[in-house]
Amino acid sequence: MKTVWITLRTSVILFLLCCVVYQLAVTGIAQAFMSKQADGSLIYNSNNQVVGSALVGQAFTEPQYFQGRISSIDYNANGSGSPNFAPSNPELLKRLQESVSTWQKQNPDVPVSSLPVDLITNSGSGLDPDISPEAATAQIPRISNLTGVSADQLQTLVQQNTMSRQLGIFGEPAVNVLKLNMALQQELSKS
């Protein structure tokens, strides 16, 4: 009977340490030292309303806004992941052809040869909020035509919203599409 009580006490103590104390400590440290990241890297508009996260992409359906990467899961973070089609898979080829066709219709001023690959392919998670600076720049003629904002002003917005490599060596330069579209919206409200 003594062994049962020792085992039971040890189990309860370990449960409290691992499932309660540890979780509270990690949450407390995260909130104290990086609360913005711990809360989901939320992005707020000028009215202090949450409009999204810097970590999860969104679909922008209006052609006057910058478009992000394709998401085969419709940016639903509950089911992150992307179909791992081989380059020879007919479904991948069909999706790429549809994406290129849509690009040609929406961006007649930009040749397909200038189409950055990140605008017609999924990211690994299907949730990527960023595009390359080249992908943003390729969309400038369409957006300029639809909004009346000059190409130079749009290029400046892209440059202002381009994040450089982390620590100068890791990753590639990227543009967060939500932040860029918010800057565009602010530019449109001026005129």
Backbone torsions as a table, in degrees:
resi	resn	phi	psi	omega
1	MET	NA	-35.8	179.3
2	LYS	-61.4	-38.8	179.4
3	THR	-64.4	-38.3	179.2
4	VAL	-63.7	-44.5	179.8
5	TRP	-65.2	-40.1	178.0
6	ILE	-64.0	-44.4	179.3
7	THR	-63.5	-43.8	-179.3
8	LEU	-64.7	-45.8	178.1
9	ARG	-61.9	-44.1	178.9
10	THR	-61.8	-41.7	179.1
11	SER	-63.5	-44.3	-179.8
12	VAL	-65.3	-43.1	179.2
13	ILE	-63.7	-46.0	178.7
14	LEU	-64.4	-38.1	176.9
15	PHE	-61.1	-48.1	-179.6
16	LEU	-63.7	-41.8	179.3
17	LEU	-65.7	-48.2	-174.2
18	CYS	-80.0	-36.0	-172.8
19	CYS	-100.4	-18.8	-178.5
20	VAL	-115.6	-62.2	-175.5
21	VAL	-61.5	-48.0	-178.9
22	TYR	-60.4	-46.1	-179.5
23	GLN	-62.6	-43.1	178.6
24	LEU	-65.0	-39.7	179.7
25	ALA	-65.1	-46.7	-179.3
26	VAL	-64.3	-43.7	178.8
27	THR	-64.1	-42.5	179.1
28	GLY	-64.0	-44.0	178.5
29	ILE	-63.9	-43.9	179.8
30	ALA	-62.2	-43.4	179.7
31	GLN	-67.6	-34.8	-178.3
32	ALA	-73.0	-39.6	-171.8
33	PHE	-105.7	-21.5	179.1
34	MET	-149.9	61.6	-174.3
35	SER	-63.9	-35.8	-179.9
36	LYS	-61.9	-45.9	179.6
37	GLN	-69.4	-38.9	-179.7
38	ALA	-64.8	-28.2	179.4
39	ASP	-88.2	2.3	174.6
40	GLY	106.3	13.8	-179.7
41	SER	51.7	49.6	-176.3
42	LEU	-70.3	146.9	177.8
43	ILE	-112.3	131.1	-177.8
44	TYR	-111.0	148.0	175.3
45	ASN	-87.4	-174.8	-177.0
46	SER	-66.4	-19.1	177.0
47	ASN	-92.3	12.5	-179.7
48	ASN	61.6	32.3	176.3
49	GLN	-103.9	141.1	178.4
50	VAL	-70.2	127.4	178.5
51	VAL	-113.6	-7.2	179.1
52	GLY	161.7	-168.0	178.7
53	SER	-122.7	147.3	176.4
54	ALA	-72.4	-8.3	-175.3
55	LEU	-103.1	-13.1	-175.6
56	VAL	-127.6	127.5	-179.7
57	GLY	-70.0	165.6	177.3
58	GLN	-134.9	156.6	175.9
59	ALA	-87.4	127.9	174.0
60	PHE	-111.5	110.8	-173.7
61	THR	-90.4	-22.3	-179.3
62	GLU	-76.7	129.3	-175.3
63	PRO	-67.5	-15.2	180.0
64	GLN	-80.1	-0.5	177.4
65	TYR	-109.9	158.9	175.5
66	PHE	-67.5	140.2	-179.8
67	GLN	-102.4	145.1	178.6
68	GLY	-94.3	-164.1	178.9
69	ARG	-71.5	157.9	176.5
70	ILE	-69.0	143.5	176.0
71	SER	-128.7	115.0	179.5
72	SER	-75.4	-5.9	177.0
73	ILE	-111.8	14.6	179.3
74	ASP	54.2	38.6	177.7
75	TYR	56.6	29.0	178.1
76	ASN	-86.9	107.2	-175.3
77	ALA	-68.1	-12.7	177.8
78	ASN	-68.0	-26.4	-177.1
79	GLY	-128.4	54.7	-175.7
80	SER	-64.3	145.4	-178.9
81	GLY	140.0	165.4	-175.1
82	SER	-139.9	147.7	177.2
83	PRO	-64.6	132.0	-178.7
84	ASN	-92.5	72.6	179.4
85	PHE	-77.0	137.8	173.1
86	ALA	-73.0	155.9	179.1
87	PRO	-56.5	-24.4	-179.2
88	SER	-89.4	-2.4	-177.1
89	ASN	-68.9	128.2	180.0
90	PRO	-61.6	-31.6	178.8
91	GLU	-65.0	-40.7	177.8
92	LEU	-64.8	-44.8	179.7
93	LEU	-60.9	-42.8	179.0
94	LYS	-62.5	-45.9	-179.8
95	ARG	-63.2	-41.0	179.1
96	LEU	-64.9	-41.7	178.7
97	GLN	-63.6	-40.1	177.0
98	GLU	-64.9	-41.0	179.5
99	SER	-64.3	-42.4	178.9
100	VAL	-66.0	-40.6	178.7
101	SER	-63.0	-44.1	177.5
102	THR	-61.8	-42.0	178.2
103	TRP	-58.6	-45.4	-178.6
104	GLN	-62.2	-39.3	179.9
105	LYS	-68.3	-42.1	-175.4
106	GLN	-82.3	-23.6	-175.1
107	ASN	-130.4	63.7	-175.8
108	PRO	-65.7	-18.6	-179.2
109	ASP	-82.7	-10.4	-177.0
110	VAL	-114.2	120.6	-179.0
111	PRO	-67.5	151.7	179.8
112	VAL	-59.1	-30.1	179.0
113	SER	-64.0	-18.6	178.1
114	SER	-98.6	5.7	-178.4
115	LEU	-76.3	114.5	177.3
116	PRO	-67.0	140.8	-174.1
117	VAL	-64.3	-27.2	-178.2
118	ASP	-70.4	-11.5	176.0
119	LEU	-86.1	-9.9	-179.8
120	ILE	-122.8	7.1	178.9
121	THR	-126.8	154.6	175.1
122	ASN	-76.1	157.0	165.2
123	SER	-87.2	172.5	-179.1
124	GLY	-61.4	-35.5	-178.4
125	SER	-91.8	-21.0	-173.4
126	GLY	79.1	6.5	-175.9
127	LEU	-121.5	6.5	-172.4
128	ASP	-56.9	122.7	-179.7
129	PRO	-86.7	-5.9	-172.2
130	ASP	-112.4	152.6	170.8
131	ILE	-128.3	167.4	177.3
132	SER	-74.2	155.6	175.3
133	PRO	-58.3	-32.1	178.0
134	GLU	-65.7	-38.1	179.0
135	ALA	-67.6	-36.9	176.6
136	ALA	-68.6	-44.1	-179.0
137	THR	-62.8	-36.7	-179.9
138	ALA	-63.8	-22.4	-178.5
139	GLN	-89.6	-8.8	-175.5
140	ILE	-58.5	-45.3	-179.4
141	PRO	-57.1	-43.7	179.3
142	ARG	-62.7	-47.9	-176.2
143	ILE	-67.1	-38.7	177.8
144	SER	-62.3	-43.9	178.5
145	ASN	-62.9	-39.1	-175.4
146	LEU	-82.0	-27.4	-174.8
147	THR	-107.1	-21.2	-175.7
148	GLY	83.4	-1.1	175.9
149	VAL	-76.6	133.9	-175.7
150	SER	-65.3	153.0	178.6
151	ALA	-60.0	-36.1	178.7
152	ASP	-64.9	-42.2	178.1
153	GLN	-63.5	-41.9	179.3
154	LEU	-65.3	-39.7	178.2
155	GLN	-63.5	-37.9	176.7
156	THR	-63.3	-42.4	177.5
157	LEU	-61.0	-42.5	178.8
158	VAL	-61.7	-45.8	-179.5
159	GLN	-63.9	-39.8	179.9
160	GLN	-67.2	-26.6	-177.4
161	ASN	-104.0	12.2	177.4
162	THR	-88.5	124.5	176.7
163	MET	-92.2	135.6	-179.8
164	SER	-82.9	178.5	178.5
165	ARG	-59.8	146.0	178.2
166	GLN	-69.9	130.4	-177.0
167	LEU	56.3	19.0	177.3
168	GLY	80.1	-6.7	-177.0
169	ILE	-132.8	-21.7	-174.0
170	PHE	-97.3	135.1	176.5
171	GLY	78.5	-168.6	-179.6
172	GLU	-122.4	155.9	173.7
173	PRO	-57.5	142.8	-176.2
174	ALA	-144.7	157.3	177.8
175	VAL	-122.9	123.2	176.3
176	ASN	-77.8	119.1	-173.0
177	VAL	-65.3	-39.9	179.6
178	LEU	-63.3	-46.9	179.4
179	LYS	-63.1	-40.2	178.8
180	LEU	-64.2	-43.0	179.0
181	ASN	-67.7	-32.0	175.5
182	MET	-67.3	-39.2	176.7
183	ALA	-65.4	-39.0	177.3
184	LEU	-63.7	-44.3	179.5
185	GLN	-61.4	-39.1	177.7
186	GLN	-65.5	-39.7	177.8
187	GLU	-64.6	-39.9	179.4
188	LEU	-66.8	-33.6	-179.2
189	SER	-70.6	-20.0	178.2
190	LYS	-72.5	-31.1	-174.8
191	SER	-94.8	NA	NA
